Amino acid sequence: MRMFWRLYHKLKLNVNRQSSLSPFIPIDKILTHLFIRIIHQLITKEKQYIQDLDTIESLFVKPLRTAKPPIFPEGELEEFVDDVFGNILDLRECNRRLLEVLYVRQREQGPIIQRIGDIFLDAAVEFRLAYPACIGHHMTAEKRLNEEKEKNGNFRFFLEVRSTTVQLNCYLDVHGSRSAPQK
C-alpha cells in the first residue's frame, strides 16, 4: 500500500502540472485516469517481483539442489538454502495470490477498477506472517552468502557461471528492500 501512495503522489504532481495547462479537463476525469495508471503500475510491479522470485528459484535454488557433484557437503545444503533464501518461495505464493486477485478484479470491473483497498486488507493477513521473517532475515542472508563465497570454491564457481546472467546479490538486495504492502 505504501507503493500505491508513493505512485499516487508522484503521478498527482504530474496531474497538477497538466491540469494547470489543461483547465478544461474535469478533475474527476484526471483522477480516474490517475487511479487507472496507478493500478496498472501496481500490477506490473507485482508481476515483475514474482518473476524475480521465479528467477531466484530457477537460477539458484533448484540448480544448487540438483548439482552433480554436490556444491555443499551432505546436510549443509538445506541449511544454506534456508539461511540465504529464507521463505522467498512462500512470499512468491503470497504475491502470486495477490496478483491473481488483482487480475480477477480487473476482469470483473475493467476497464475502470472501482476499488482495490479490500484486496490489500485481505492480503495483509498473509503478508504479516511472511514479510517480517523475510525482512528481518536479510542481513543474515547476505552475511552467509559472503562467507560461503569466501570459503567454498565450488559455490564461488557456481556463482561465477551464473554471473553472466544475473548477480544473486542484486536479487537479494531488491528482495530484502521490498517493503511489505501495508494498510
PyMOL commands that set and color helices and strands:
alter all, ss='L'
color gray80, all
select helices_A, chain A and resi 2-21+27-66+77-85+88-109+117-151+153-162+168-177
alter helices_A, ss='H'
color red, helices_A
deselect
rebuild
show_as cartoon
